[in-house]
Structure formats: C-alpha cells, structure tokens
C-alpha cells in the first residue's frame, strides 16, 4: 500500500479503465472477462520482458 503515496495512481488507472472499456466494447465481454484479458496481456508482457534479460 505504500506505493499509493509515491505513484500517481490516477495517471495509470484512467488509461487502464479505458483499455478495459475498449475490450468490453470491441469483443462484447463482461467487466470480469475484459479485466482478465487485460491482466493476461500484462502477464505476457511481464514474462516476455523477464525472458529477454
């Protein structure tokens, strides 16, 4: 929870919300499924990044 005092959460939460909304609209997904898709995309980026080091 200490990151909230250091990181501008709103700066990241607004674009993330927009991405979830975009996935919901384009693919007719519910909130949960759109969130899970975005979470999976972030995980793929994370693990891909770690494997390149």
N, C-alpha and C positions, 0 to 999 in steps of 0.2 A: 504493500500500500504506500510505501514511501515514494514511489515513482510519481504519484499524483502531485506531489509538491514540487517536482522537478520538471515533469514533462507537460507540455501544453496538450492535454488530453483532447480538448475540443478541436484542436488543429488536425488530429488524426481521426476522431470519432465521426466528424461530419463526412469526410470522404468515404470512410468505411460504410457508414449508413447509406450513402449514395450508391456504393457498389452493391450492397445487399438489395436495395430497392431496384437497381438495374437488373440484377439476376432474377428477381421475382417477376418483373415485368416481361423481360425477354423470353423467359423459359416457363412462365406460369407456375413458379414454385411458391410454396408457402414460406412464411418467415423462417421457420426452423431449417428447411431444406436449403434455402438461399444462404443462410448463415453457415451451414455445414459445407456447402460448395466453396464459399469464400475461405473457410477455415482450412479446407483441403488444399486449395490453391496456395495459401500461405505456408502450409506444411511442406508442400512440394518445393516451394522457393527456398525455404529454410534448409531442408535436407539437400537440395541441389547445391546450395551455396556451401554447405559444410563439406560436401564431397569434392569440391573444386580446390579446397585448401590443401 
